[in-house]
């Protein structure tokens, strides 16, 4: 195992085994005259033509006056060294945007359309760029955020301005490159400038004035509001949605209502079959109805309306079992790999699936987390080829593998320690709260830090302490 290099064929076999979807045939590319592109050169030219069409300024009608105002602002930014004179909001470390090197770069918008998909507009929202063919990405436009004055700022703003105006792109298929095309609006996905332009594009997303919170992570957005009364929620939340919708319409961002969802979180002892109360009003984004859902997958974590995380744990369990089955030949009883290599494969391929974002759900009910502990117990027994009568605590000790509950607790403690000392006030406030009593039916994420160890963890610690004393 130690002699396997990254180019070894075994890695490709493992990657192929992890594929959950079958083969999907790709239709042939057609040239503008209707003929099929046969060789690599023709395919590359077809892709380049698609990029040129989607990044042109001949898209649907747009606000000419708004575009002209943006193009007039760019030279002012360059002359002032990146200072827009306070005409736009300045990004702060606590805000959703990012300051681009302390200099307000101006990106002119020349009429292209930024296509974006919105999912979970209320309580979570996913706002990403729709990938269509080879093109479609965030438009280049002004994002003057206020910055330092001086020659360095002027050079940076002029450089960014000329760079975007002279942007060219081509396509590569296999080892064949196409001729370059001039990009008049936007930037293709996967280009080197795509992250920078996308940050500039979304940097001035408005803060809701109704008290709702706007959270951004890359191209995912969450809009949420917290209140003790339903009347307050449904008075302020639709107003925040309308403000966000106006910004989408202004910058011509398309919202995909099929990926939009709303979810209402509330603590309750009783299980209700209703998604929301019968008199709950509907929410709309750009005249499209946002459906209420019982659960929603946001940033890889399935959030249910009671925050019990049972659905998330069940989904994670199925994925972990799938990967364990695919790696059964290497992790099973008949495998010739050493215990050390088996443990390494398990920690890299299986445990990472079960413990992704574990500080979010580590405080879930022990009954729900027990399903994940069973998977690790079965791995320990198969990896060591142990008899059924050998205790799980002995297997964990022999493999030098911490129990799953201990791993979740240690990972949560590291995250909370980092967030508690972070310079961002929002992160510090997110982990600084009063814990409910251990006997209360409401459990919050930090409860995992004060929970006593389970029986298996206590047994493993006792064995390790006994070995240390014996040594």
N, C-alpha and C positions, 0 to 999 in steps of 0.2 A: 504493500500500500504506500509506503514512504517513497518508493521509486517511481510511482505514477506521476507523470508530468501533465500540465494543463492540456497539452495536445494529444494526450492518450485517448484512444477510442472508447475507453470505458466511460469517460465523462459524457460522451455523446449518447451512449446507450442509456445512461441514467436519465439524461434530459429527455430522451425519447420515451422512456418508461413513465415519466411524470406527466406526459401530455394526457389530458382528460378528454379532449375533443378529437373526433375523427378527422379524416382527411377531407378538406373542402376544395373541390376543383375550382381553379381560377379561370375565368373566361379570357379568351385571347384579346389582346389590344388591337384596336382598329385605327388606321390612319385617317386624316381628314377626308380622303377620297373614298372611304369605305372599305379599303382593302385591309387585310390582316397583316400586322407587323410580324415578320418571320424571324429575322436575325436580331442580334443584340443591339446593333446600331439603330435599327428601326424602332425597337422597343424603347430605347433611351430617348429618341426624338419624340415619340408619342407622349412619354411622361413629361418631357420638357414643355411640350405644347400645352399639356393640361395645366402645368404650373403657371405658364404665361397667361392662360385664359382666366384662371381663378384669381390671379394676382394683378388683374388689369383694372382700370377705372371705368369699365363699361358695365358695371354691375347695376342693380336697380336704382331708381332715383334716390338722391340724397340731398341733404340740406346744404345748398351752395353757400348761403350766408355764414353758416357755422364753420364750414371748411375754410372759407376766406379769412374768418377771424383767427382761426388756428394758424394758417400760413402767415398771417401778419405778425403773430406773436413770436414765431420762431426767430426771425431776424432780431427782434428786440431782446430775446433771450441771449443770442450770440453776442450782441453789442454790450449788454449789461453784465456779461460774465456769468450767465445762468440765473440772474435774479429777475423774476417776473413782476417785481413790484408789489408782491402780495396779491396778485390776481388769482392765484390758486392756493389751495391748502398745502401747507408744508408737511411732509411726512415726518413722523416722529418714531422713536423706537417702540412706542406703545401702540402705534397705529398699524393698520393692515398693510400699508404700502412699504416701500423701501426707498431710502435715499440713495440715489445713484452716484456714489462717490462724492457726495457733498456738493455736486454741481447740478443745476437744473438743466438737463438735456432737453432739447426740443426736437420732436420727431414730427415732421409735417404729414398731415393726412391729406392724401391726394385723391380721395374718392373711392377707395376700395372698401370692402365690407368685411368686418371681422365676424366670423361665424362662430357662435358659441352655443353649447348645450347647457341648459340649466336643469338640475335635478335636485329636489329637496329644497325648494326656494325658501320655505319656512322650516324651521328647526333643522333638518340639514338641507343644504343646497349644494349641488355639484354644478359648477359652471366651468366647462372645459371647451376646448376648441373642437369642433366637429371635423373629423378626418374624412375627407371625401377625395378619393383618388390620391393624387400626389400633392395636392395643394390645399389651400384653406388654412389661414392662421390669423393671428392678431394683426390688426392694422397698425401702421406706423402713424402716430399722431402726437400732438403736443402733450407733454406731461411735465411742464415746468413746475418744479417743486420748491423753488427757492434754493439758493446755494451761495457759494462764496463768490465775491467779486474779484476782478483782477485779470491779468493776462492769461493765467493758467485756466481760469474758468471760461474765458472767451475762446481759447484754443480748443478746449474740450467740447464746448457747445458747437463751434463751427465744424469740428471734426465729425461729431455725431450727425450734424445736419447734412453735411456733404456725403457722409457714408450712406445714409438712408436714401438720399436722392439718387445716388449712383449705384444702387443695389442691383446686382445681377445674380442669376441662378441658373444652374444646369442640373442635369440628371445623370445618374450612373446606373447602368444595368450590367451586372457581372463585372467585367473589367473594361467595359466600353462607356465612354463619356459622350454626352451630347454637346451640341453647341450651346453657347450661353444665350439666355434671354434676359431682356430688361424687365425688372420688377417695378411696376409703377405704383402698386398699392399692396400693402401687406408683406408678409414674409412666409415662405413655405414652412410647414412643420418639419422639424428635424434640422433646420438650418442653425448655424452657429449663433446668429443674432436672435433666434426665436425667444430664448428666456429673457434677454434684456428688453426686447420690444414688448413682450407680454407683460413684464413688470411695469414698464412705462405706460402701457395701455390701461392697466387696471389700477394704477397708483392713485388716481383721483376719484375712486369709487366713493360715493357720498356716505357720510356717517348719518344714520337715521336720527331725525330730530324728535322722534316720539319716544325715545328711551329704549328702543330695541337695540340689541347687541348684534354687531356684524363681525363674524369671525372668518378669516381667510387662511387657507393653507394651500399653497400652490394655486391650482385652478379650481379648488373646491371652496365653496362658500356656505356658511351657515348663518341664518338670520333667526334670532330667537328672542323671546320676551318672557320675563318672569314676573308673576304677580300672584297675590292670594285670591283674587277674584277673577272670574271669567269675564265679567263686564269690562274690566280694565284691559284684559288681554286683547279682546276683540274690538276694543276701541283704538288701541295704539298699534297693534300688529298690522292691520290692513293699511294704515297710513304709511308704515315703514315699507311695506311691499310696493305701494304706489310710488314712493320716492325712488326705490331701486328700479322699478319698471321704467320710470322716466329717464333714468340714466342709461338703461339698456336701449331705449328707443333713440335717445340722443346720439349714442355711439353705434347705432345700428347693429346691436347684438341680438341674434335670434335666440329665443328661449324655447327649449324643447319641453313642452308640457308633459310628454310621456315619461320624462325622467324627473319631473317635479313631484314633490310629495310634502305633506304636512303631517306632523305627529304631535300629539299632546301628551306630555309627561305628567304623571301625577302618582303620588304614593297612595296605595290602597291595599287593605288586607284582602278584600273580596275580589274575585276574578269575574270580570264582566265580559260578556260576549260582544258587547257593542264596541266599535272602534272609538267613537266619541259619543257624547250625550246627544239625545235625539234633537235637541234644539240648538245644536252648534251651527253657526253660520258657515257658509262656504267661503273660501279664500280664492282670489283670482290674481293672476299675474299677466298683464297685457291682454286682458279679456279672455284668458285661458284659465279654466278652473283647475285648482290645485287639489288633488284628492287627498282625503285623510287616510292614513294608514296605521295599522297596528304596530308595525315595526319597519325599520329602514336601515339599510346598510350604508354607513357613512365612514369613509376612510378605513375600510376594512373591518369595521366593528358593527355588528347588528344591534341596533338600539331598539328595545321594545318599550311600549308606553309606560310600563311599571318599572323599567330598569332592573329587571331580574336577570337578564342576560342568558336566559335558558336557551333561546333560539341561537344566540351567538355560540354558546358552548356546544350545542348539538351540531351546528355547521362545522365548527373547528374539529370536533371529534370525527366526523365523517372524512374530512380532509386528511387528518392524521392517520386514520385507519387505511385510507387509500395509499398514502405514501409508505406506510409500514408494509402493506401487502406487496407493493412494487419492489421494495427493498428486502423482501423476505429471504431471497437467496443469499444475501450478504449478511443479514442480521439474524437469521434463523439458527436453529440448533446444529444443522449440518454444515454451516459455513466454516471455512478454514481461516477466516480472518481472526486476528487476535481480539481480545476483549477491548483493548484500547482503541483499535480501529472501529470496532462496532459501536463503542460509546461515542466516538467522534462523528460517525455517520448519523447516529440517532440525534445528537445534539444539533447538528447542522441541518438536517432534513426533516426531522419529525418534531422535536421539541420547539423549534422556532415557529412552526405552524401553530402549535397549541398555545404558545405564550406570547403571540403577537399582540401588542398593546395590552399586556396583562395588568398594568396598574389600573386600567379602567374597570375590569371585571374581577379582579382578585378578591374583592369583598363579597362575591356572590355566595349563595347558600352552599354549605358543604356538600349537600346532596347533589347539586349540579356539578360542582368541581370534582366530585368523586369519579365521574365518568372519564375525566382526563387522567386521573391518577391510575385508573385501571390500565390504561394504555401503557403507561410507563412501567407499571408492575409486570405486565406481560412481556414487555421488551427485556426487562432485567432477567426474567426467568428463561426466555428463549436465548438470549445472548450468552448466558452462563451455562446453558444446558442443565439446569438444576432440576432436581426432583420436586414433586408437588409438595412435599413436606418441609422444604426449606423455607424459612421465613423471609418475607419481603425485606425486612430490615437488614438481614444478613446479605442479601443480594445487593442492596444499595451500598452497603459498606464495602463489599468486595469490588464493586465497579467504581467506587469513589464518586458516586453520582448523588447529588442532593435530591431529596424528595421534591415532588412538584410543588407542594404547599410552601416549603422553605424557599424554593427558587422564586415563586411568585411574591413572597413577602420581601425577600432581599431586593428583587428588582423594583418593587414599589418603593421601598425605602430609599434606594438610590435616586429614583426619579423625584420623590418629594424633597429630598435634601438638595438636589440641584435646583428645583423650582423655588424652594424657600429662600435660597441665597442668590437668585437671579436678579440682575439689575432691572429687569422689566417688572413694573409694578403690577401689571395684569397677571403675570405668572405667579407672583408672590401671593396675590389675593386669591387666586384659584385654589391654593393648597392651605390657606390660612383660615380655618373655620373651626367652630366648636363641634366636637364629636358628640353624637348622641350616646346615651348610656348603652352598655353592651346588651342589656336586656330589652332595649327598645326594638320595635319591629322594623324601624327604618335603619338601614345601614348605609354608610357613606364610604367612599374609597379608602379613606385613611383608617377606617376601622380595622383593616387587615394588619396594621402595625401593632395594635394592642391585643389582637386575638392570641389566645394561648396556642402552642403547637399541638398538632393533632397526634394521634397515638403512634402513627408510623414515624413521624419526625422525631418524637420523643424517644422511640426505641432506637433509631439510628444514632441519635446524639448520645444515648447511653452506651451503645456499643463503641462509638468512637472515643468517648471519655474513658471507657474501660481499657481500650487499647493504649491510650496515652498514659494511663496510670501504670499499666503493666510494663510499658517500655521504660 
